[in-house]
Amino acid sequence: MSGIDKMKDKAQELAGEGKEAAGKATDDRDLQAEGHKDQAAGNAKQAGEKVKDIFK
């Protein structure tokens, strides 16, 4: 199941990048912030998965 979690986390990060880019293109600061938040959450989850892998 760890592989699925990693894919979901990466998808969240990529979705955040898309939101941030769309926010920049439309000058929507709220969308930019939401995208940045999604990226940070995805990165944090990925880091957690890497720590889990280390202790396996």
N, C-alpha and C positions, 0 to 999 in steps of 0.2 A: 504494500500500500504506500510505501514511502515514495515510490516512483510517481504515483498519481498525485501525491501531495506536492512533489517538486514541480510537476507540470502545472498544477493549479496556481502555485506561487509565482511561477514564471509568467503565466498568463495574466495574473493580477498586475505584475510589474509592467508587462507590455501594454496592458489596457491603460494603466496610469500614464505611460509615456504618450499614448494616443490622446488621452484627455488633455494632458498638459500641452501637447502640440496644437490641438484644436482650440484650447483656451488662448494660446499665444496668437493663433491666426485670427481669432475673432475678438481679440482684446478683452476676453472674459476672465477676470482675475479669480473668480470663484471656481471656475472649471480648471484653471491652472493649478490652484491650490489643491483641489480634489485629486487631480492627476498626480501631483507631487506626493500627496498623502498615500495614495494607492501604491505608488512606486516604493515608498519607504516601508509600507506594510509588507509588500511582496519580498523586498530585500531582507527584512527582519525574519520573515518566515523561512526564507531560503537559508539564512545563517543558522537558524534553529535546526533545520534538517541536516545541515553539514555537521553540526555538533552531535546530533544523534548518530550520524554515520561514523563519527570518530569513536564513539563508545560502543559500537557493535562488536 
